[in-house]
Amino acid sequence: MLTKYDLKMPSAVYSGEDALTNVGNVLAENGVKKLAVFTDKGIEGAGLLEPPMAEVRRTGVEFTVLDDLPAEPSYAQAQKLVDQCRESGADFIMAVGGGSVMDTAKLSSVLMTDEYGIKELLEDPGRARKHVKTLMIPTTAGTGAEATPNAIVAVPEKELKVGIVNPRMIADYVVLDAVMVKKLPRKIAAATGLDALAHAIECYTSNKANPFSDIFALQALDMILNNIERACDDPKAMEAKRMMQIASFYGGIAITASGTTAVHALSYPLGGRYHIAHGVSNAILLAPVMRFNEPACRELLAHAYDRCIHGDASSTEAKSAAVITRIEEIVRHLDIPVSLQEFNVPKEDLESLVQSGMQVTRLLVNNRRPVTEEDARRIYQEIL
């Protein structure tokens, strides 16, 4: 556990019933004259953009909608929207969407200048400076991007997803309204919810874990383990969906205060090369990596069992194993694949996967049990 640590969060977070009504107040208090709205066509098609835009229209603020963003975008695809935002002359940014939408909006907030672009931030994230404030409205309960200083983009030439991390990208405002996740399809709710589960347990067992991150990571883990199945299965389970939305936000804070580990590190090549959805690739790797890590974080997992599961296991070993078993049960229940066979990943790609995964040192250094090339090879072999 770190001996020095800090906690950075969005300046204001609005949640609970009718939280979206705060959108107009945020725009008014910032004297917004021209708003850039980041979203994607899927969000628009599902009708999810309309509730926050109704609040925007009530203010009379001029706005530009930027929606030409694919899922899991490359840095060049994200740069296209960044350029459009700069050209719009916006003095405030609102993002309505999942992780990719919010990450691109965060990048735009520090790229309202032509001094550097996303490619330059990939090489030197520290040069970013915030130019425009941001409001994040997540439409999934999983990525936690509304709380993090991270922006994840695909780098095709490396066949890898890469994180740009700078605390200046943390959102200024967040609105968590459960109406935005009410009609989330089960498949998306499952994948994003398992991403949030990975955030919680990884940050809790990270080398960078500390008293600040533990508060949010453990609470997120408790809320997710006891709500994710109901939130995904029952369209009317609004309380479970609300709990998942808050847990996702807590997971994002935990990332900011601590950091994810080998699950995310080894999943990045799966998204970068095979375009497997981020939450799905994390879900496939979550139990195998936690089994590998278990000897190094047994006491932590046993404590998580006491906090979140409340079963009849008595020994530390049994409690620790039960947490991993519970994760496996959830993954199976939510119909997430447990191997890469469904995605036609050839076994011949094993060595290139190992080499790509081992490049993600930013996250591997957080893993409580050191990961060697041979360790990564065994983990990938388990899911191939």
C-alpha positions as a Markdown table, in Angstrom:
| # | Residue | x | y | z |
|---|---|---|---|---|
| 1 | Met | 0.0 | 0.0 | 0.0 |
| 2 | Leu | 1.2 | 3.5 | -0.8 |
| 3 | Thr | 2.5 | 5.7 | 2.0 |
| 4 | Lys | 1.7 | 8.9 | 0.0 |
| 5 | Tyr | -1.5 | 9.3 | -1.9 |
| 6 | Asp | -4.1 | 11.8 | -3.0 |
| 7 | Leu | -7.7 | 12.0 | -4.2 |
| 8 | Lys | -8.8 | 13.9 | -7.3 |
| 9 | Met | -12.5 | 14.0 | -8.2 |
| 10 | Pro | -15.0 | 16.0 | -10.3 |
| 11 | Ser | -15.8 | 19.3 | -8.8 |
| 12 | Ala | -19.6 | 18.6 | -8.6 |
| 13 | Val | -21.6 | 15.4 | -8.9 |
| 14 | Tyr | -25.4 | 15.4 | -9.2 |
| 15 | Ser | -27.3 | 12.1 | -8.7 |
| 16 | Gly | -30.7 | 10.9 | -7.5 |
| 17 | Glu | -34.2 | 11.5 | -8.9 |
| 18 | Asp | -34.4 | 14.0 | -11.8 |
| 19 | Ala | -30.6 | 14.6 | -11.6 |
| 20 | Leu | -30.7 | 15.7 | -15.3 |
| 21 | Thr | -32.5 | 18.9 | -14.3 |
| 22 | Asn | -29.1 | 20.2 | -13.1 |
| 23 | Val | -27.8 | 20.4 | -16.7 |
| 24 | Gly | -29.3 | 23.9 | -17.2 |
| 25 | Asn | -28.0 | 25.1 | -13.9 |
| 26 | Val | -24.4 | 24.0 | -14.8 |
| 27 | Leu | -24.6 | 25.8 | -18.1 |
| 28 | Ala | -26.0 | 28.9 | -16.5 |
| 29 | Glu | -23.5 | 29.1 | -13.7 |
| 30 | Asn | -20.7 | 28.8 | -16.3 |
| 31 | Gly | -22.1 | 31.5 | -18.6 |
| 32 | Val | -22.0 | 29.1 | -21.5 |
| 33 | Lys | -22.5 | 30.7 | -24.9 |
| 34 | Lys | -21.7 | 27.7 | -27.2 |
| 35 | Leu | -21.9 | 24.1 | -26.2 |
| 36 | Ala | -20.2 | 21.1 | -27.9 |
| 37 | Val | -22.2 | 17.9 | -27.3 |
| 38 | Phe | -20.2 | 14.7 | -27.7 |
| 39 | Thr | -22.3 | 11.5 | -28.3 |
| 40 | Asp | -22.6 | 8.7 | -30.9 |
| 41 | Lys | -25.2 | 7.6 | -33.3 |
| 42 | Gly | -26.2 | 4.6 | -31.2 |
| 43 | Ile | -27.0 | 6.9 | -28.3 |
| 44 | Glu | -29.1 | 9.1 | -30.6 |
| 45 | Gly | -30.8 | 6.2 | -32.1 |
| 46 | Ala | -31.8 | 4.8 | -28.7 |
| 47 | Gly | -33.3 | 8.2 | -27.8 |
| 48 | Leu | -30.9 | 8.7 | -24.9 |
| 49 | Leu | -29.6 | 12.1 | -26.1 |
| 50 | Glu | -33.0 | 13.7 | -26.0 |
| 51 | Pro | -33.5 | 13.9 | -22.1 |
| 52 | Pro | -30.3 | 16.0 | -21.5 |
| 53 | Met | -30.8 | 17.9 | -24.7 |
| 54 | Ala | -34.3 | 18.9 | -23.6 |
| 55 | Glu | -32.6 | 20.6 | -20.6 |
| 56 | Val | -30.1 | 22.3 | -22.9 |
| 57 | Arg | -32.8 | 23.7 | -25.1 |
| 58 | Arg | -34.5 | 25.2 | -22.2 |
| 59 | Thr | -31.5 | 27.4 | -21.6 |
| 60 | Gly | -31.4 | 28.7 | -25.2 |
| 61 | Val | -27.6 | 28.0 | -25.4 |
| 62 | Glu | -26.3 | 27.5 | -28.9 |
| 63 | Phe | -25.0 | 23.9 | -29.4 |
| 64 | Thr | -23.2 | 21.7 | -31.8 |
| 65 | Val | -23.7 | 17.9 | -31.7 |
| 66 | Leu | -20.6 | 15.8 | -32.5 |
| 67 | Asp | -21.6 | 12.2 | -33.1 |
| 68 | Asp | -19.3 | 10.7 | -35.7 |
| 69 | Leu | -17.5 | 8.4 | -33.3 |
| 70 | Pro | -17.3 | 4.6 | -33.6 |
| 71 | Ala | -17.1 | 2.2 | -30.7 |
| 72 | Glu | -13.5 | 1.7 | -29.4 |
| 73 | Pro | -12.1 | 4.5 | -31.6 |
| 74 | Ser | -8.6 | 4.8 | -32.8 |
| 75 | Tyr | -6.7 | 8.0 | -31.9 |
| 76 | Ala | -7.2 | 9.3 | -35.5 |
| 77 | Gln | -10.9 | 8.8 | -35.3 |
| 78 | Ala | -11.1 | 10.6 | -31.9 |
| 79 | Gln | -8.9 | 13.4 | -33.3 |
| 80 | Lys | -11.5 | 14.0 | -36.0 |
| 81 | Leu | -14.1 | 14.9 | -33.4 |
| 82 | Val | -11.5 | 16.9 | -31.4 |
| 83 | Asp | -10.8 | 19.0 | -34.5 |
| 84 | Gln | -14.6 | 19.5 | -35.1 |
| 85 | Cys | -15.0 | 20.7 | -31.5 |
| 86 | Arg | -12.1 | 23.1 | -31.8 |
| 87 | Glu | -13.6 | 24.5 | -35.1 |
| 88 | Ser | -17.0 | 25.0 | -33.4 |
| 89 | Gly | -15.6 | 27.5 | -31.0 |
| 90 | Ala | -17.3 | 25.9 | -28.0 |
| 91 | Asp | -16.7 | 27.3 | -24.6 |
| 92 | Phe | -18.1 | 24.2 | -22.7 |
| 93 | Ile | -18.3 | 20.5 | -23.5 |
| 94 | Met | -21.0 | 18.0 | -22.5 |
| 95 | Ala | -20.6 | 14.3 | -23.1 |
| 96 | Val | -23.6 | 11.9 | -23.3 |
| 97 | Gly | -22.5 | 8.3 | -23.8 |
| 98 | Gly | -20.2 | 5.5 | -22.7 |
| 99 | Gly | -16.5 | 5.4 | -22.2 |
| 100 | Ser | -15.3 | 6.2 | -25.7 |
| 101 | Val | -17.6 | 9.2 | -25.9 |
| 102 | Met | -16.6 | 10.6 | -22.6 |
| 103 | Asp | -12.9 | 9.9 | -23.2 |
| 104 | Thr | -13.0 | 11.8 | -26.5 |
| 105 | Ala | -14.7 | 14.7 | -24.8 |
| 106 | Lys | -12.1 | 14.8 | -22.1 |
| 107 | Leu | -9.4 | 14.8 | -24.8 |
| 108 | Ser | -11.1 | 17.7 | -26.5 |
| 109 | Ser | -11.1 | 19.7 | -23.2 |
| 110 | Val | -7.3 | 19.7 | -23.3 |
| 111 | Leu | -7.0 | 20.0 | -27.1 |
| 112 | Met | -8.8 | 23.3 | -27.9 |
| 113 | Thr | -5.4 | 24.5 | -29.2 |
| 114 | Asp | -3.4 | 23.4 | -32.2 |
| 115 | Glu | -0.2 | 23.2 | -30.2 |
| 116 | Tyr | -0.5 | 19.4 | -29.9 |
| 117 | Gly | -2.9 | 16.6 | -30.8 |
| 118 | Ile | -3.8 | 13.2 | -29.5 |
| 119 | Lys | -0.8 | 11.6 | -31.1 |
| 120 | Glu | 1.5 | 14.0 | -29.2 |
| 121 | Leu | -0.3 | 13.2 | -25.9 |
| 122 | Leu | 0.3 | 9.5 | -26.5 |
| 123 | Glu | 4.0 | 10.3 | -26.4 |
| 124 | Asp | 3.8 | 12.9 | -23.6 |
| 125 | Pro | 0.4 | 13.0 | -21.7 |
| 126 | Gly | 1.9 | 15.5 | -19.2 |
| 127 | Arg | 1.7 | 18.4 | -21.7 |
| 128 | Ala | -2.1 | 18.5 | -21.7 |
| 129 | Arg | -3.7 | 21.7 | -20.3 |
| 130 | Lys | -7.4 | 22.1 | -19.8 |
| 131 | His | -9.0 | 24.8 | -21.9 |
| 132 | Val | -12.7 | 24.1 | -21.6 |
| 133 | Lys | -14.8 | 22.7 | -18.7 |
| 134 | Thr | -16.7 | 19.4 | -19.1 |
| 135 | Leu | -19.9 | 17.9 | -18.0 |
| 136 | Met | -20.2 | 14.0 | -18.2 |
| 137 | Ile | -23.5 | 12.2 | -18.4 |
| 138 | Pro | -22.8 | 8.4 | -18.6 |
| 139 | Thr | -25.2 | 6.1 | -20.4 |
| 140 | Thr | -23.7 | 2.9 | -19.2 |
| 141 | Ala | -22.9 | 1.7 | -15.7 |
| 142 | Gly | -19.4 | 0.4 | -16.1 |
| 143 | Thr | -16.6 | 2.5 | -17.5 |
| 144 | Gly | -16.3 | 5.0 | -14.8 |
| 145 | Ala | -14.9 | 7.4 | -17.4 |
| 146 | Glu | -16.9 | 10.2 | -15.9 |
| 147 | Ala | -14.6 | 10.2 | -12.9 |
| 148 | Thr | -11.2 | 9.3 | -14.3 |
| 149 | Pro | -8.3 | 11.3 | -15.7 |
| 150 | Asn | -7.8 | 8.6 | -18.4 |
| 151 | Ala | -8.7 | 8.5 | -22.1 |
| 152 | Ile | -8.3 | 5.2 | -23.9 |
| 153 | Val | -7.7 | 5.1 | -27.6 |
| 154 | Ala | -6.7 | 2.4 | -30.1 |
| 155 | Val | -3.3 | 2.6 | -31.7 |
| 156 | Pro | -3.6 | 0.5 | -34.9 |
| 157 | Glu | 0.0 | 0.5 | -35.7 |
| 158 | Lys | 0.7 | -1.1 | -32.4 |
| 159 | Glu | -2.4 | -3.3 | -32.4 |
| 160 | Leu | -2.9 | -2.0 | -28.9 |
| 161 | Lys | -5.2 | 0.2 | -26.8 |
| 162 | Val | -3.3 | 2.9 | -25.0 |
| 163 | Gly | -4.3 | 5.1 | -22.0 |
| 164 | Ile | -3.6 | 8.8 | -21.9 |
| 165 | Val | -3.6 | 9.9 | -18.3 |
| 166 | Asn | -3.5 | 13.4 | -17.0 |
| 167 | Pro | -5.4 | 14.7 | -14.0 |
| 168 | Arg | -6.4 | 17.8 | -15.9 |
| 169 | Met | -8.8 | 15.6 | -17.9 |
| 170 | Ile | -11.0 | 14.9 | -14.8 |
| 171 | Ala | -14.5 | 16.1 | -15.5 |
| 172 | Asp | -15.7 | 19.3 | -13.8 |
| 173 | Tyr | -19.3 | 18.2 | -13.5 |
| 174 | Val | -21.0 | 14.8 | -13.5 |
| 175 | Val | -24.7 | 13.9 | -13.7 |
| 176 | Leu | -25.7 | 10.4 | -12.7 |
| 177 | Asp | -29.4 | 9.9 | -13.6 |
| 178 | Ala | -30.6 | 6.3 | -13.6 |
| 179 | Val | -33.0 | 7.1 | -16.5 |
| 180 | Met | -30.0 | 7.1 | -18.7 |
| 181 | Val | -29.3 | 3.4 | -18.1 |
| 182 | Lys | -32.9 | 2.3 | -17.7 |
| 183 | Lys | -33.2 | 0.7 | -21.1 |
| 184 | Leu | -29.6 | -0.4 | -21.5 |
| 185 | Pro | -29.6 | -3.7 | -23.5 |
| 186 | Arg | -28.6 | -6.7 | -21.3 |
| 187 | Lys | -25.5 | -7.5 | -23.4 |
| 188 | Ile | -24.1 | -3.9 | -23.0 |
| 189 | Ala | -25.2 | -3.7 | -19.3 |
| 190 | Ala | -23.4 | -7.0 | -18.6 |
| 191 | Ala | -20.1 | -6.0 | -20.4 |
| 192 | Thr | -19.9 | -2.6 | -18.9 |
| 193 | Gly | -21.0 | -3.8 | -15.5 |
| 194 | Leu | -18.2 | -6.4 | -15.5 |
| 195 | Asp | -15.8 | -3.7 | -16.5 |
| 196 | Ala | -16.8 | -1.8 | -13.3 |
| 197 | Leu | -16.3 | -5.0 | -11.4 |
| 198 | Ala | -12.8 | -5.3 | -12.7 |
| 199 | His | -12.1 | -1.7 | -11.8 |
| 200 | Ala | -13.2 | -2.3 | -8.2 |
| 201 | Ile | -11.3 | -5.5 | -7.5 |
| 202 | Glu | -8.2 | -4.5 | -9.4 |
| 203 | Cys | -7.9 | -1.1 | -7.7 |
| 204 | Tyr | -8.5 | -2.8 | -4.3 |
| 205 | Thr | -5.7 | -5.3 | -4.9 |
| 206 | Ser | -3.4 | -2.9 | -6.7 |
| 207 | Asn | 0.1 | -2.1 | -5.5 |
| 208 | Lys | -1.1 | 1.5 | -5.5 |
| 209 | Ala | -4.0 | 0.8 | -3.2 |
| 210 | Asn | -4.4 | 3.3 | -0.3 |
| 211 | Pro | -7.0 | 4.3 | 2.3 |
| 212 | Phe | -8.6 | 6.7 | -0.2 |
| 213 | Ser | -8.9 | 4.2 | -3.1 |
| 214 | Asp | -10.0 | 1.4 | -0.7 |
| 215 | Ile | -13.1 | 3.4 | 0.4 |
| 216 | Phe | -14.4 | 3.6 | -3.1 |
| 217 | Ala | -13.1 | 0.3 | -4.5 |
| 218 | Leu | -14.6 | -1.8 | -1.7 |
| 219 | Gln | -17.9 | 0.0 | -1.7 |
| 220 | Ala | -18.1 | -0.4 | -5.5 |
| 221 | Leu | -17.3 | -4.1 | -5.2 |
| 222 | Asp | -20.0 | -4.6 | -2.6 |
| 223 | Met | -22.6 | -2.8 | -4.7 |
| 224 | Ile | -21.7 | -4.6 | -7.9 |
| 225 | Leu | -21.5 | -8.1 | -6.5 |
| 226 | Asn | -24.9 | -7.7 | -5.0 |
| 227 | Asn | -26.7 | -5.9 | -7.8 |
| 228 | Ile | -25.2 | -6.6 | -11.2 |
| 229 | Glu | -27.2 | -9.7 | -12.1 |
| 230 | Arg | -30.6 | -8.1 | -11.1 |
| 231 | Ala | -29.6 | -4.9 | -12.9 |
| 232 | Cys | -28.9 | -6.7 | -16.1 |
| 233 | Asp | -31.8 | -9.3 | -15.9 |
| 234 | Asp | -34.7 | -7.1 | -14.8 |
| 235 | Pro | -35.6 | -4.0 | -16.9 |
| 236 | Lys | -37.7 | -2.8 | -14.0 |
| 237 | Ala | -35.0 | -3.1 | -11.3 |
| 238 | Met | -34.3 | 0.6 | -11.2 |
| 239 | Glu | -32.8 | 0.5 | -7.7 |
| 240 | Ala | -30.2 | -2.1 | -8.8 |
| 241 | Lys | -29.5 | 0.0 | -11.9 |
| 242 | Arg | -29.0 | 3.1 | -9.8 |
| 243 | Met | -26.6 | 1.2 | -7.5 |
| 244 | Met | -24.6 | 0.0 | -10.5 |
| 245 | Gln | -24.4 | 3.5 | -11.9 |
| 246 | Ile | -23.1 | 4.8 | -8.6 |
| 247 | Ala | -20.7 | 1.9 | -8.2 |
| 248 | Ser | -19.4 | 2.5 | -11.7 |
| 249 | Phe | -18.6 | 6.1 | -10.6 |
| 250 | Tyr | -16.9 | 4.9 | -7.4 |
| 251 | Gly | -14.8 | 2.5 | -9.5 |
| 252 | Gly | -13.7 | 5.5 | -11.6 |
| 253 | Ile | -12.6 | 7.3 | -8.5 |
| 254 | Ala | -10.8 | 4.2 | -7.3 |
| 255 | Ile | -8.9 | 4.2 | -10.6 |
| 256 | Thr | -7.9 | 7.8 | -10.1 |
| 257 | Ala | -6.7 | 7.1 | -6.6 |
| 258 | Ser | -5.1 | 3.8 | -7.3 |
| 259 | Gly | -5.1 | 2.0 | -10.6 |
| 260 | Thr | -6.0 | -1.1 | -12.5 |
| 261 | Thr | -3.7 | -4.1 | -12.9 |
| 262 | Ala | -2.9 | -7.1 | -15.1 |
| 263 | Val | -6.6 | -7.7 | -16.1 |
| 264 | His | -6.7 | -4.4 | -18.0 |
| 265 | Ala | -3.0 | -4.7 | -19.1 |
| 266 | Leu | -3.6 | -8.0 | -20.8 |
| 267 | Ser | -7.0 | -7.0 | -22.2 |
| 268 | Tyr | -5.6 | -4.1 | -24.2 |
| 269 | Pro | -4.2 | -6.2 | -27.0 |
| 270 | Leu | -7.6 | -8.0 | -27.3 |
| 271 | Gly | -9.3 | -4.7 | -28.0 |
| 272 | Gly | -6.6 | -3.2 | -30.1 |
| 273 | Arg | -6.1 | -6.2 | -32.4 |
| 274 | Tyr | -9.4 | -8.1 | -32.4 |
| 275 | His | -11.7 | -5.2 | -31.5 |
| 276 | Ile | -13.3 | -7.2 | -28.7 |
| 277 | Ala | -15.4 | -4.9 | -26.5 |
| 278 | His | -13.4 | -3.6 | -23.6 |
| 279 | Gly | -15.7 | -4.9 | -20.9 |
| 280 | Val | -15.9 | -8.3 | -22.5 |
| 281 | Ser | -12.1 | -8.7 | -22.8 |
| 282 | Asn | -11.8 | -7.7 | -19.1 |
| 283 | Ala | -14.5 | -10.1 | -18.1 |
| 284 | Ile | -12.8 | -13.0 | -20.0 |
| 285 | Leu | -9.5 | -12.3 | -18.2 |
| 286 | Leu | -10.9 | -11.3 | -14.8 |
| 287 | Ala | -11.1 | -14.8 | -13.1 |
| 288 | Pro | -7.9 | -16.2 | -14.7 |
| 289 | Val | -5.8 | -13.1 | -13.6 |
| 290 | Met | -7.4 | -13.1 | -10.1 |
| 291 | Arg | -6.5 | -16.8 | -9.7 |
| 292 | Phe | -3.0 | -16.0 | -10.6 |
| 293 | Asn | -2.9 | -13.1 | -8.2 |
| 294 | Glu | -4.7 | -14.9 | -5.3 |
| 295 | Pro | -1.6 | -16.0 | -3.4 |
| 296 | Ala | -0.4 | -12.4 | -3.3 |
| 297 | Cys | -3.7 | -10.9 | -2.2 |
| 298 | Arg | -5.4 | -13.7 | -0.2 |
| 299 | Glu | -6.0 | -11.6 | 2.9 |
| 300 | Leu | -7.5 | -8.7 | 0.9 |
| 301 | Leu | -9.9 | -11.1 | -0.9 |
| 302 | Ala | -10.9 | -12.7 | 2.4 |
| 303 | His | -11.7 | -9.2 | 3.7 |
| 304 | Ala | -13.7 | -8.5 | 0.6 |
| 305 | Tyr | -15.6 | -11.7 | 1.2 |
| 306 | Asp | -16.5 | -10.6 | 4.7 |
| 307 | Arg | -17.6 | -7.2 | 3.4 |
| 308 | Cys | -19.5 | -8.2 | 0.3 |
| 309 | Ile | -20.6 | -11.9 | 0.4 |
| 310 | His | -21.4 | -12.8 | 4.0 |
| 311 | Gly | -21.3 | -16.6 | 3.3 |
| 312 | Asp | -20.4 | -19.5 | 5.6 |
| 313 | Ala | -16.7 | -19.8 | 4.5 |
| 314 | Ser | -14.5 | -19.7 | 7.6 |
| 315 | Ser | -10.8 | -19.9 | 6.6 |
| 316 | Thr | -8.9 | -17.1 | 4.8 |
| 317 | Glu | -8.2 | -19.5 | 1.9 |
| 318 | Ala | -11.9 | -20.5 | 1.5 |
| 319 | Lys | -13.0 | -16.9 | 1.6 |
| 320 | Ser | -10.5 | -15.8 | -0.9 |
| 321 | Ala | -11.4 | -18.6 | -3.3 |
| 322 | Ala | -15.1 | -17.9 | -2.8 |
| 323 | Val | -14.7 | -14.3 | -4.1 |
| 324 | Ile | -13.1 | -15.6 | -7.3 |
| 325 | Thr | -15.8 | -18.3 | -7.6 |
| 326 | Arg | -18.5 | -15.6 | -7.3 |
| 327 | Ile | -16.9 | -13.6 | -10.1 |
| 328 | Glu | -16.9 | -16.7 | -12.3 |
| 329 | Glu | -20.6 | -17.3 | -11.4 |
| 330 | Ile | -21.5 | -13.7 | -12.5 |
| 331 | Val | -19.6 | -14.0 | -15.8 |
| 332 | Arg | -21.4 | -17.2 | -16.6 |
| 333 | His | -24.8 | -15.9 | -15.5 |
| 334 | Leu | -24.4 | -12.8 | -17.8 |
| 335 | Asp | -23.5 | -15.0 | -20.8 |
| 336 | Ile | -20.0 | -13.5 | -21.3 |
| 337 | Pro | -17.6 | -15.9 | -23.1 |
| 338 | Val | -14.9 | -17.4 | -21.0 |
| 339 | Ser | -12.5 | -17.9 | -23.9 |
| 340 | Leu | -11.4 | -16.2 | -27.1 |
| 341 | Gln | -12.6 | -19.0 | -29.3 |
| 342 | Glu | -15.9 | -17.2 | -30.0 |
| 343 | Phe | -13.8 | -14.3 | -31.4 |
| 344 | Asn | -11.8 | -16.5 | -33.7 |
| 345 | Val | -8.5 | -15.6 | -32.1 |
| 346 | Pro | -6.0 | -18.1 | -33.5 |
| 347 | Lys | -3.7 | -20.0 | -31.1 |
| 348 | Glu | -0.8 | -19.0 | -33.3 |
| 349 | Asp | -1.2 | -15.4 | -32.1 |
| 350 | Leu | -0.2 | -16.4 | -28.5 |
| 351 | Glu | 3.4 | -15.0 | -28.7 |
| 352 | Ser | 2.3 | -11.7 | -30.2 |
| 353 | Leu | -0.4 | -11.3 | -27.6 |
| 354 | Val | 2.2 | -11.9 | -24.9 |
| 355 | Gln | 4.6 | -9.3 | -26.4 |
| 356 | Ser | 1.8 | -6.8 | -26.7 |
| 357 | Gly | 0.4 | -7.4 | -23.2 |
| 358 | Met | 3.9 | -7.0 | -21.6 |
| 359 | Gln | 4.2 | -3.6 | -23.2 |
| 360 | Val | 1.5 | -2.2 | -20.9 |
| 361 | Thr | 3.9 | -1.6 | -18.1 |
| 362 | Arg | 1.8 | 1.4 | -16.9 |
| 363 | Leu | -0.6 | -1.1 | -15.4 |
| 364 | Leu | 1.5 | -4.2 | -14.9 |
| 365 | Val | 3.6 | -2.4 | -12.3 |
| 366 | Asn | 0.4 | -2.1 | -10.3 |
| 367 | Asn | -0.1 | -5.9 | -10.1 |
| 368 | Arg | 0.6 | -7.2 | -6.6 |
| 369 | Arg | 2.1 | -10.4 | -8.0 |
| 370 | Pro | 4.8 | -9.6 | -10.6 |
| 371 | Val | 3.8 | -10.8 | -14.1 |
| 372 | Thr | 6.6 | -12.4 | -16.2 |
| 373 | Glu | 6.3 | -13.2 | -19.9 |
| 374 | Glu | 5.8 | -16.9 | -19.0 |
| 375 | Asp | 3.0 | -15.9 | -16.6 |
| 376 | Ala | 1.3 | -13.8 | -19.3 |
| 377 | Arg | 1.7 | -16.8 | -21.7 |
| 378 | Arg | 0.0 | -19.2 | -19.2 |
| 379 | Ile | -2.9 | -16.7 | -18.7 |
| 380 | Tyr | -3.5 | -16.2 | -22.4 |
| 381 | Gln | -3.2 | -20.0 | -23.0 |
| 382 | Glu | -6.0 | -20.5 | -20.4 |
| 383 | Ile | -8.4 | -18.3 | -22.5 |
| 384 | Leu | -7.3 | -19.3 | -26.0 |
